[in-house]
Amino acid sequence: MKIIKELGQGSFGVIQLAQHKVSGKQFAIKTVNKIKLKAVELQQQRNEMEILKMDSSFAGRYLN
């Protein structure tokens, strides 16, 4: 994976555009500093990850 550029920053972290080295596919990566999160915020991030794991046309995909 190669980081191409930063796309933006939010309340919980940074979104970066990345590219898979072999396939060339591009995707977004959200990086979160869990140490700085309060318990409620950490739970919100866990909830977001569970939503992204669902198969839905309304949300992105979570890649583990």
mmJSON file of the N, C-alpha and C atoms, coordinates in Angstrom:
{"data_MODEL":{"atom_site":{
"group_PDB":["ATOM","ATOM","ATOM","ATOM","ATOM","ATOM","ATOM","ATOM","ATOM","ATOM","ATOM","ATOM","ATOM","ATOM","ATOM","ATOM","ATOM","ATOM","ATOM","ATOM","ATOM","ATOM","ATOM","ATOM","ATOM","ATOM","ATOM","ATOM","ATOM","ATOM","ATOM","ATOM","ATOM","ATOM","ATOM","ATOM","ATOM","ATOM","ATOM","ATOM","ATOM","ATOM","ATOM","ATOM","ATOM","ATOM","ATOM","ATOM","ATOM","ATOM","ATOM","ATOM","ATOM","ATOM","ATOM","ATOM","ATOM","ATOM","ATOM","ATOM","ATOM","ATOM","ATOM","ATOM","ATOM","ATOM","ATOM","ATOM","ATOM","ATOM","ATOM","ATOM","ATOM","ATOM","ATOM","ATOM","ATOM","ATOM","ATOM","ATOM","ATOM","ATOM","ATOM","ATOM","ATOM","ATOM","ATOM","ATOM","ATOM","ATOM","ATOM","ATOM","ATOM","ATOM","ATOM","ATOM","ATOM","ATOM","ATOM","ATOM","ATOM","ATOM","ATOM","ATOM","ATOM","ATOM","ATOM","ATOM","ATOM","ATOM","ATOM","ATOM","ATOM","ATOM","ATOM","ATOM","ATOM","ATOM","ATOM","ATOM","ATOM","ATOM","ATOM","ATOM","ATOM","ATOM","ATOM","ATOM","ATOM","ATOM","ATOM","ATOM","ATOM","ATOM","ATOM","ATOM","ATOM","ATOM","ATOM","ATOM","ATOM","ATOM","ATOM","ATOM","ATOM","ATOM","ATOM","ATOM","ATOM","ATOM","ATOM","ATOM","ATOM","ATOM","ATOM","ATOM","ATOM","ATOM","ATOM","ATOM","ATOM","ATOM","ATOM","ATOM","ATOM","ATOM","ATOM","ATOM","ATOM","ATOM","ATOM","ATOM","ATOM","ATOM","ATOM","ATOM","ATOM","ATOM","ATOM","ATOM","ATOM","ATOM","ATOM","ATOM","ATOM","ATOM","ATOM","ATOM","ATOM","ATOM","ATOM","ATOM"],
"id":[1,2,3,4,5,6,7,8,9,10,11,12,13,14,15,16,17,18,19,20,21,22,23,24,25,26,27,28,29,30,31,32,33,34,35,36,37,38,39,40,41,42,43,44,45,46,47,48,49,50,51,52,53,54,55,56,57,58,59,60,61,62,63,64,65,66,67,68,69,70,71,72,73,74,75,76,77,78,79,80,81,82,83,84,85,86,87,88,89,90,91,92,93,94,95,96,97,98,99,100,101,102,103,104,105,106,107,108,109,110,111,112,113,114,115,116,117,118,119,120,121,122,123,124,125,126,127,128,129,130,131,132,133,134,135,136,137,138,139,140,141,142,143,144,145,146,147,148,149,150,151,152,153,154,155,156,157,158,159,160,161,162,163,164,165,166,167,168,169,170,171,172,173,174,175,176,177,178,179,180,181,182,183,184,185,186,187,188,189,190,191,192],
"type_symbol":["N","C","C","N","C","C","N","C","C","N","C","C","N","C","C","N","C","C","N","C","C","N","C","C","N","C","C","N","C","C","N","C","C","N","C","C","N","C","C","N","C","C","N","C","C","N","C","C","N","C","C","N","C","C","N","C","C","N","C","C","N","C","C","N","C","C","N","C","C","N","C","C","N","C","C","N","C","C","N","C","C","N","C","C","N","C","C","N","C","C","N","C","C","N","C","C","N","C","C","N","C","C","N","C","C","N","C","C","N","C","C","N","C","C","N","C","C","N","C","C","N","C","C","N","C","C","N","C","C","N","C","C","N","C","C","N","C","C","N","C","C","N","C","C","N","C","C","N","C","C","N","C","C","N","C","C","N","C","C","N","C","C","N","C","C","N","C","C","N","C","C","N","C","C","N","C","C","N","C","C","N","C","C","N","C","C","N","C","C","N","C","C"],
"label_atom_id":["N","CA","C","N","CA","C","N","CA","C","N","CA","C","N","CA","C","N","CA","C","N","CA","C","N","CA","C","N","CA","C","N","CA","C","N","CA","C","N","CA","C","N","CA","C","N","CA","C","N","CA","C","N","CA","C","N","CA","C","N","CA","C","N","CA","C","N","CA","C","N","CA","C","N","CA","C","N","CA","C","N","CA","C","N","CA","C","N","CA","C","N","CA","C","N","CA","C","N","CA","C","N","CA","C","N","CA","C","N","CA","C","N","CA","C","N","CA","C","N","CA","C","N","CA","C","N","CA","C","N","CA","C","N","CA","C","N","CA","C","N","CA","C","N","CA","C","N","CA","C","N","CA","C","N","CA","C","N","CA","C","N","CA","C","N","CA","C","N","CA","C","N","CA","C","N","CA","C","N","CA","C","N","CA","C","N","CA","C","N","CA","C","N","CA","C","N","CA","C","N","CA","C","N","CA","C","N","CA","C","N","CA","C","N","CA","C","N","CA","C","N","CA","C"],
"label_alt_id":[null,null,null,null,null,null,null,null,null,null,null,null,null,null,null,null,null,null,null,null,null,null,null,null,null,null,null,null,null,null,null,null,null,null,null,null,null,null,null,null,null,null,null,null,null,null,null,null,null,null,null,null,null,null,null,null,null,null,null,null,null,null,null,null,null,null,null,null,null,null,null,null,null,null,null,null,null,null,null,null,null,null,null,null,null,null,null,null,null,null,null,null,null,null,null,null,null,null,null,null,null,null,null,null,null,null,null,null,null,null,null,null,null,null,null,null,null,null,null,null,null,null,null,null,null,null,null,null,null,null,null,null,null,null,null,null,null,null,null,null,null,null,null,null,null,null,null,null,null,null,null,null,null,null,null,null,null,null,null,null,null,null,null,null,null,null,null,null,null,null,null,null,null,null,null,null,null,null,null,null,null,null,null,null,null,null,null,null,null,null,null,null],
"label_comp_id":["MET","MET","MET","LYS","LYS","LYS","ILE","ILE","ILE","ILE","ILE","ILE","LYS","LYS","LYS","GLU","GLU","GLU","LEU","LEU","LEU","GLY","GLY","GLY","GLN","GLN","GLN","GLY","GLY","GLY","SER","SER","SER","PHE","PHE","PHE","GLY","GLY","GLY","VAL","VAL","VAL","ILE","ILE","ILE","GLN","GLN","GLN","LEU","LEU","LEU","ALA","ALA","ALA","GLN","GLN","GLN","HIS","HIS","HIS","LYS","LYS","LYS","VAL","VAL","VAL","SER","SER","SER","GLY","GLY","GLY","LYS","LYS","LYS","GLN","GLN","GLN","PHE","PHE","PHE","ALA","ALA","ALA","ILE","ILE","ILE","LYS","LYS","LYS","THR","THR","THR","VAL","VAL","VAL","ASN","ASN","ASN","LYS","LYS","LYS","ILE","ILE","ILE","LYS","LYS","LYS","LEU","LEU","LEU","LYS","LYS","LYS","ALA","ALA","ALA","VAL","VAL","VAL","GLU","GLU","GLU","LEU","LEU","LEU","GLN","GLN","GLN","GLN","GLN","GLN","GLN","GLN","GLN","ARG","ARG","ARG","ASN","ASN","ASN","GLU","GLU","GLU","MET","MET","MET","GLU","GLU","GLU","ILE","ILE","ILE","LEU","LEU","LEU","LYS","LYS","LYS","MET","MET","MET","ASP","ASP","ASP","SER","SER","SER","SER","SER","SER","PHE","PHE","PHE","ALA","ALA","ALA","GLY","GLY","GLY","ARG","ARG","ARG","TYR","TYR","TYR","LEU","LEU","LEU","ASN","ASN","ASN"],
"label_asym_id":["A","A","A","A","A","A","A","A","A","A","A","A","A","A","A","A","A","A","A","A","A","A","A","A","A","A","A","A","A","A","A","A","A","A","A","A","A","A","A","A","A","A","A","A","A","A","A","A","A","A","A","A","A","A","A","A","A","A","A","A","A","A","A","A","A","A","A","A","A","A","A","A","A","A","A","A","A","A","A","A","A","A","A","A","A","A","A","A","A","A","A","A","A","A","A","A","A","A","A","A","A","A","A","A","A","A","A","A","A","A","A","A","A","A","A","A","A","A","A","A","A","A","A","A","A","A","A","A","A","A","A","A","A","A","A","A","A","A","A","A","A","A","A","A","A","A","A","A","A","A","A","A","A","A","A","A","A","A","A","A","A","A","A","A","A","A","A","A","A","A","A","A","A","A","A","A","A","A","A","A","A","A","A","A","A","A","A","A","A","A","A","A"],
"label_entity_id":["1","1","1","1","1","1","1","1","1","1","1","1","1","1","1","1","1","1","1","1","1","1","1","1","1","1","1","1","1","1","1","1","1","1","1","1","1","1","1","1","1","1","1","1","1","1","1","1","1","1","1","1","1","1","1","1","1","1","1","1","1","1","1","1","1","1","1","1","1","1","1","1","1","1","1","1","1","1","1","1","1","1","1","1","1","1","1","1","1","1","1","1","1","1","1","1","1","1","1","1","1","1","1","1","1","1","1","1","1","1","1","1","1","1","1","1","1","1","1","1","1","1","1","1","1","1","1","1","1","1","1","1","1","1","1","1","1","1","1","1","1","1","1","1","1","1","1","1","1","1","1","1","1","1","1","1","1","1","1","1","1","1","1","1","1","1","1","1","1","1","1","1","1","1","1","1","1","1","1","1","1","1","1","1","1","1","1","1","1","1","1","1"],
"label_seq_id":[1,1,1,2,2,2,3,3,3,4,4,4,5,5,5,6,6,6,7,7,7,8,8,8,9,9,9,10,10,10,11,11,11,12,12,12,13,13,13,14,14,14,15,15,15,16,16,16,17,17,17,18,18,18,19,19,19,20,20,20,21,21,21,22,22,22,23,23,23,24,24,24,25,25,25,26,26,26,27,27,27,28,28,28,29,29,29,30,30,30,31,31,31,32,32,32,33,33,33,34,34,34,35,35,35,36,36,36,37,37,37,38,38,38,39,39,39,40,40,40,41,41,41,42,42,42,43,43,43,44,44,44,45,45,45,46,46,46,47,47,47,48,48,48,49,49,49,50,50,50,51,51,51,52,52,52,53,53,53,54,54,54,55,55,55,56,56,56,57,57,57,58,58,58,59,59,59,60,60,60,61,61,61,62,62,62,63,63,63,64,64,64],
"pdbx_PDB_ins_code":[null,null,null,null,null,null,null,null,null,null,null,null,null,null,null,null,null,null,null,null,null,null,null,null,null,null,null,null,null,null,null,null,null,null,null,null,null,null,null,null,null,null,null,null,null,null,null,null,null,null,null,null,null,null,null,null,null,null,null,null,null,null,null,null,null,null,null,null,null,null,null,null,null,null,null,null,null,null,null,null,null,null,null,null,null,null,null,null,null,null,null,null,null,null,null,null,null,null,null,null,null,null,null,null,null,null,null,null,null,null,null,null,null,null,null,null,null,null,null,null,null,null,null,null,null,null,null,null,null,null,null,null,null,null,null,null,null,null,null,null,null,null,null,null,null,null,null,null,null,null,null,null,null,null,null,null,null,null,null,null,null,null,null,null,null,null,null,null,null,null,null,null,null,null,null,null,null,null,null,null,null,null,null,null,null,null,null,null,null,null,null,null],
"Cartn_x":[0.845,0.0,0.896,0.464,1.203,0.237,0.591,-0.224,0.044,-1.035,-0.894,-1.003,-2.072,-2.234,-3.276,-3.281,-4.3,-5.543,-6.686,-7.953,-8.652,-8.437,-9.082,-8.894,-9.36,-9.293,-10.676,-10.985,-12.265,-12.064,-13.144,-13.101,-12.254,-12.259,-11.598,-10.289,-10.007,-8.786,-8.552,-7.692,-7.258,-7.685,-8.156,-8.506,-7.427,-6.884,-5.834,-6.227,-5.797,-5.967,-4.762,-5.029,-3.954,-4.148,-3.083,-3.143,-2.48,-3.168,-2.617,-1.466,-0.311,0.884,0.755,0.082,-0.009,-1.145,-2.359,-3.533,-3.706,-3.141,-3.303,-4.621,-5.482,-6.765,-6.529,-7.352,-7.265,-8.384,-8.103,-9.086,-8.734,-9.684,-9.465,-9.16,-8.258,-7.892,-8.191,-8.876,-9.133,-8.214,-7.391,-6.475,-6.97,-7.131,-7.657,-6.662,-6.38,-5.524,-6.42,-6.493,-7.402,-7.024,-5.775,-5.322,-6.004,-6.273,-6.872,-8.396,-9.009,-10.468,-11.006,-12.136,-12.866,-13.622,-14.124,-14.812,-15.991,-16.772,-17.937,-17.485,-16.436,-15.922,-15.356,-14.692,-14.162,-15.304,-16.391,-17.55,-18.166,-18.194,-18.708,-17.869,-16.566,-15.689,-15.929,-16.14,-16.45,-17.769,-18.757,-20.046,-19.888,-19.084,-18.835,-18.195,-17.243,-16.591,-17.601,-18.519,-19.531,-20.464,-20.817,-21.671,-20.957,-19.679,-18.925,-18.704,-18.786,-18.646,-19.893,-21.029,-22.267,-22.172,-22.88,-22.932,-24.033,-23.646,-24.619,-24.124,-25.05,-24.684,-24.631,-25.015,-25.05,-23.781,-22.92,-21.714,-20.514,-19.345,-18.107,-17.906,-16.761,-16.45,-15.327,-15.399,-14.351,-13.406,-12.137,-11.135,-10.268,-10.252,-9.507,-8.046],
"Cartn_y":[-1.167,0.0,1.237,2.225,3.48,4.625,5.478,6.653,7.702,8.198,9.18,10.595,10.847,12.181,12.139,13.189,13.344,13.951,13.335,13.834,14.79,14.595,15.475,14.992,15.831,15.508,15.669,14.813,14.88,14.916,14.743,14.777,13.652,12.508,11.327,10.96,11.5,11.067,11.721,11.072,11.578,10.579,11.101,10.273,10.473,9.358,9.424,8.596,9.054,8.292,7.373,6.082,5.1,4.306,3.653,2.838,1.495,0.413,-0.928,-1.072,-1.508,-1.542,-2.502,-3.636,-4.64,-4.348,-4.128,-3.959,-2.53,-1.563,-0.167,0.439,-0.363,0.157,1.212,2.253,3.313,3.161,3.561,3.499,4.52,4.779,5.721,4.951,5.504,4.927,5.955,5.516,6.386,5.932,6.846,6.557,7.272,6.514,7.062,6.806,7.838,7.695,7.326,6.026,5.546,6.055,6.388,6.846,8.162,9.009,10.315,10.267,9.119,9.029,8.775,9.376,9.068,7.763,7.155,5.865,5.929,7.0,7.151,7.258,8.006,8.18,6.873,6.11,4.816,3.885,3.906,3.082,3.535,4.831,5.337,4.822,4.763,4.24,2.752,2.022,0.589,0.389,1.228,1.154,1.43,2.424,2.75,1.577,0.91,-0.248,-1.366,-1.594,-2.637,-2.293,-1.033,-0.602,-0.824,-0.483,-0.638,-2.101,-3.004,-4.435,-4.999,-4.287,-4.741,-4.586,-5.433,-5.346,-4.36,-3.148,-2.101,-1.213,-0.796,0.128,1.568,1.805,3.152,3.499,2.544,2.792,2.187,2.648,2.081,0.688,0.116,-1.214,-1.118,-1.981,-2.068,-3.187,-2.878,-3.88,-4.059,-5.246,-5.538,-5.657],
"Cartn_z":[0.0,0.0,0.0,-0.752,-0.842,-0.536,0.417,0.727,-0.348,-0.976,-2.041,-1.5,-0.726,-0.151,0.958,1.747,2.786,2.155,2.449,1.915,2.877,4.163,5.128,6.545,7.469,8.886,9.483,10.431,11.111,12.606,13.312,14.775,15.353,14.683,15.241,14.572,13.393,12.736,11.387,10.617,9.317,8.24,7.107,5.962,4.899,4.409,3.402,2.186,1.019,-0.208,-0.346,-0.563,-0.694,-1.977,-2.397,-3.601,-3.321,-3.714,-3.573,-4.562,-4.091,-4.929,-6.113,-5.927,-6.983,-7.956,-7.415,-8.282,-8.791,-8.081,-8.467,-8.006,-7.346,-6.857,-5.788,-5.837,-4.84,-3.821,-2.597,-1.532,-0.461,0.419,1.518,2.795,3.576,4.869,5.946,6.977,8.127,9.258,9.743,10.838,12.082,13.161,14.412,15.53,16.325,17.501,18.682,18.982,20.032,21.418,21.62,22.941,23.322,22.331,22.608,22.745,22.462,22.484,23.886,24.168,25.392,25.158,26.217,26.11,25.144,25.196,24.313,22.863,22.607,21.245,20.693,21.563,21.146,20.753,21.507,21.175,19.849,19.598,18.32,17.159,17.338,16.295,16.072,17.148,17.019,16.293,16.606,15.915,14.43,14.087,12.683,11.957,12.604,11.99,11.738,12.674,12.493,11.334,11.2,10.09,8.759,8.696,7.457,7.088,8.064,7.781,7.103,7.224,6.597,5.082,4.375,2.916,2.543,2.195,1.905,0.771,-0.064,-1.14,-0.627,0.617,1.188,1.955,2.197,2.994,2.296,2.688,2.165,2.74,2.475,3.001,4.011,5.007,6.006,5.594,5.437,5.121,6.336,6.87,8.082,7.814],
"occupancy":[1.0,1.0,1.0,1.0,1.0,1.0,1.0,1.0,1.0,1.0,1.0,1.0,1.0,1.0,1.0,1.0,1.0,1.0,1.0,1.0,1.0,1.0,1.0,1.0,1.0,1.0,1.0,1.0,1.0,1.0,1.0,1.0,1.0,1.0,1.0,1.0,1.0,1.0,1.0,1.0,1.0,1.0,1.0,1.0,1.0,1.0,1.0,1.0,1.0,1.0,1.0,1.0,1.0,1.0,1.0,1.0,1.0,1.0,1.0,1.0,1.0,1.0,1.0,1.0,1.0,1.0,1.0,1.0,1.0,1.0,1.0,1.0,1.0,1.0,1.0,1.0,1.0,1.0,1.0,1.0,1.0,1.0,1.0,1.0,1.0,1.0,1.0,1.0,1.0,1.0,1.0,1.0,1.0,1.0,1.0,1.0,1.0,1.0,1.0,1.0,1.0,1.0,1.0,1.0,1.0,1.0,1.0,1.0,1.0,1.0,1.0,1.0,1.0,1.0,1.0,1.0,1.0,1.0,1.0,1.0,1.0,1.0,1.0,1.0,1.0,1.0,1.0,1.0,1.0,1.0,1.0,1.0,1.0,1.0,1.0,1.0,1.0,1.0,1.0,1.0,1.0,1.0,1.0,1.0,1.0,1.0,1.0,1.0,1.0,1.0,1.0,1.0,1.0,1.0,1.0,1.0,1.0,1.0,1.0,1.0,1.0,1.0,1.0,1.0,1.0,1.0,1.0,1.0,1.0,1.0,1.0,1.0,1.0,1.0,1.0,1.0,1.0,1.0,1.0,1.0,1.0,1.0,1.0,1.0,1.0,1.0,1.0,1.0,1.0,1.0,1.0,1.0],
"B_iso_or_equiv":[0.0,0.0,0.0,0.0,0.0,0.0,0.0,0.0,0.0,0.0,0.0,0.0,0.0,0.0,0.0,0.0,0.0,0.0,0.0,0.0,0.0,0.0,0.0,0.0,0.0,0.0,0.0,0.0,0.0,0.0,0.0,0.0,0.0,0.0,0.0,0.0,0.0,0.0,0.0,0.0,0.0,0.0,0.0,0.0,0.0,0.0,0.0,0.0,0.0,0.0,0.0,0.0,0.0,0.0,0.0,0.0,0.0,0.0,0.0,0.0,0.0,0.0,0.0,0.0,0.0,0.0,0.0,0.0,0.0,0.0,0.0,0.0,0.0,0.0,0.0,0.0,0.0,0.0,0.0,0.0,0.0,0.0,0.0,0.0,0.0,0.0,0.0,0.0,0.0,0.0,0.0,0.0,0.0,0.0,0.0,0.0,0.0,0.0,0.0,0.0,0.0,0.0,0.0,0.0,0.0,0.0,0.0,0.0,0.0,0.0,0.0,0.0,0.0,0.0,0.0,0.0,0.0,0.0,0.0,0.0,0.0,0.0,0.0,0.0,0.0,0.0,0.0,0.0,0.0,0.0,0.0,0.0,0.0,0.0,0.0,0.0,0.0,0.0,0.0,0.0,0.0,0.0,0.0,0.0,0.0,0.0,0.0,0.0,0.0,0.0,0.0,0.0,0.0,0.0,0.0,0.0,0.0,0.0,0.0,0.0,0.0,0.0,0.0,0.0,0.0,0.0,0.0,0.0,0.0,0.0,0.0,0.0,0.0,0.0,0.0,0.0,0.0,0.0,0.0,0.0,0.0,0.0,0.0,0.0,0.0,0.0,0.0,0.0,0.0,0.0,0.0,0.0],
"pdbx_formal_charge":[null,null,null,null,null,null,null,null,null,null,null,null,null,null,null,null,null,null,null,null,null,null,null,null,null,null,null,null,null,null,null,null,null,null,null,null,null,null,null,null,null,null,null,null,null,null,null,null,null,null,null,null,null,null,null,null,null,null,null,null,null,null,null,null,null,null,null,null,null,null,null,null,null,null,null,null,null,null,null,null,null,null,null,null,null,null,null,null,null,null,null,null,null,null,null,null,null,null,null,null,null,null,null,null,null,null,null,null,null,null,null,null,null,null,null,null,null,null,null,null,null,null,null,null,null,null,null,null,null,null,null,null,null,null,null,null,null,null,null,null,null,null,null,null,null,null,null,null,null,null,null,null,null,null,null,null,null,null,null,null,null,null,null,null,null,null,null,null,null,null,null,null,null,null,null,null,null,null,null,null,null,null,null,null,null,null,null,null,null,null,null,null],
"auth_seq_id":[1,1,1,2,2,2,3,3,3,4,4,4,5,5,5,6,6,6,7,7,7,8,8,8,9,9,9,10,10,10,11,11,11,12,12,12,13,13,13,14,14,14,15,15,15,16,16,16,17,17,17,18,18,18,19,19,19,20,20,20,21,21,21,22,22,22,23,23,23,24,24,24,25,25,25,26,26,26,27,27,27,28,28,28,29,29,29,30,30,30,31,31,31,32,32,32,33,33,33,34,34,34,35,35,35,36,36,36,37,37,37,38,38,38,39,39,39,40,40,40,41,41,41,42,42,42,43,43,43,44,44,44,45,45,45,46,46,46,47,47,47,48,48,48,49,49,49,50,50,50,51,51,51,52,52,52,53,53,53,54,54,54,55,55,55,56,56,56,57,57,57,58,58,58,59,59,59,60,60,60,61,61,61,62,62,62,63,63,63,64,64,64],
"auth_comp_id":["MET","MET","MET","LYS","LYS","LYS","ILE","ILE","ILE","ILE","ILE","ILE","LYS","LYS","LYS","GLU","GLU","GLU","LEU","LEU","LEU","GLY","GLY","GLY","GLN","GLN","GLN","GLY","GLY","GLY","SER","SER","SER","PHE","PHE","PHE","GLY","GLY","GLY","VAL","VAL","VAL","ILE","ILE","ILE","GLN","GLN","GLN","LEU","LEU","LEU","ALA","ALA","ALA","GLN","GLN","GLN","HIS","HIS","HIS","LYS","LYS","LYS","VAL","VAL","VAL","SER","SER","SER","GLY","GLY","GLY","LYS","LYS","LYS","GLN","GLN","GLN","PHE","PHE","PHE","ALA","ALA","ALA","ILE","ILE","ILE","LYS","LYS","LYS","THR","THR","THR","VAL","VAL","VAL","ASN","ASN","ASN","LYS","LYS","LYS","ILE","ILE","ILE","LYS","LYS","LYS","LEU","LEU","LEU","LYS","LYS","LYS","ALA","ALA","ALA","VAL","VAL","VAL","GLU","GLU","GLU","LEU","LEU","LEU","GLN","GLN","GLN","GLN","GLN","GLN","GLN","GLN","GLN","ARG","ARG","ARG","ASN","ASN","ASN","GLU","GLU","GLU","MET","MET","MET","GLU","GLU","GLU","ILE","ILE","ILE","LEU","LEU","LEU","LYS","LYS","LYS","MET","MET","MET","ASP","ASP","ASP","SER","SER","SER","SER","SER","SER","PHE","PHE","PHE","ALA","ALA","ALA","GLY","GLY","GLY","ARG","ARG","ARG","TYR","TYR","TYR","LEU","LEU","LEU","ASN","ASN","ASN"],
"auth_asym_id":["A","A","A","A","A","A","A","A","A","A","A","A","A","A","A","A","A","A","A","A","A","A","A","A","A","A","A","A","A","A","A","A","A","A","A","A","A","A","A","A","A","A","A","A","A","A","A","A","A","A","A","A","A","A","A","A","A","A","A","A","A","A","A","A","A","A","A","A","A","A","A","A","A","A","A","A","A","A","A","A","A","A","A","A","A","A","A","A","A","A","A","A","A","A","A","A","A","A","A","A","A","A","A","A","A","A","A","A","A","A","A","A","A","A","A","A","A","A","A","A","A","A","A","A","A","A","A","A","A","A","A","A","A","A","A","A","A","A","A","A","A","A","A","A","A","A","A","A","A","A","A","A","A","A","A","A","A","A","A","A","A","A","A","A","A","A","A","A","A","A","A","A","A","A","A","A","A","A","A","A","A","A","A","A","A","A","A","A","A","A","A","A"],
"auth_atom_id":["N","CA","C","N","CA","C","N","CA","C","N","CA","C","N","CA","C","N","CA","C","N","CA","C","N","CA","C","N","CA","C","N","CA","C","N","CA","C","N","CA","C","N","CA","C","N","CA","C","N","CA","C","N","CA","C","N","CA","C","N","CA","C","N","CA","C","N","CA","C","N","CA","C","N","CA","C","N","CA","C","N","CA","C","N","CA","C","N","CA","C","N","CA","C","N","CA","C","N","CA","C","N","CA","C","N","CA","C","N","CA","C","N","CA","C","N","CA","C","N","CA","C","N","CA","C","N","CA","C","N","CA","C","N","CA","C","N","CA","C","N","CA","C","N","CA","C","N","CA","C","N","CA","C","N","CA","C","N","CA","C","N","CA","C","N","CA","C","N","CA","C","N","CA","C","N","CA","C","N","CA","C","N","CA","C","N","CA","C","N","CA","C","N","CA","C","N","CA","C","N","CA","C","N","CA","C","N","CA","C","N","CA","C","N","CA","C","N","CA","C","N","CA","C"],
"pdbx_PDB_model_num":[1,1,1,1,1,1,1,1,1,1,1,1,1,1,1,1,1,1,1,1,1,1,1,1,1,1,1,1,1,1,1,1,1,1,1,1,1,1,1,1,1,1,1,1,1,1,1,1,1,1,1,1,1,1,1,1,1,1,1,1,1,1,1,1,1,1,1,1,1,1,1,1,1,1,1,1,1,1,1,1,1,1,1,1,1,1,1,1,1,1,1,1,1,1,1,1,1,1,1,1,1,1,1,1,1,1,1,1,1,1,1,1,1,1,1,1,1,1,1,1,1,1,1,1,1,1,1,1,1,1,1,1,1,1,1,1,1,1,1,1,1,1,1,1,1,1,1,1,1,1,1,1,1,1,1,1,1,1,1,1,1,1,1,1,1,1,1,1,1,1,1,1,1,1,1,1,1,1,1,1,1,1,1,1,1,1,1,1,1,1,1,1]
}}}
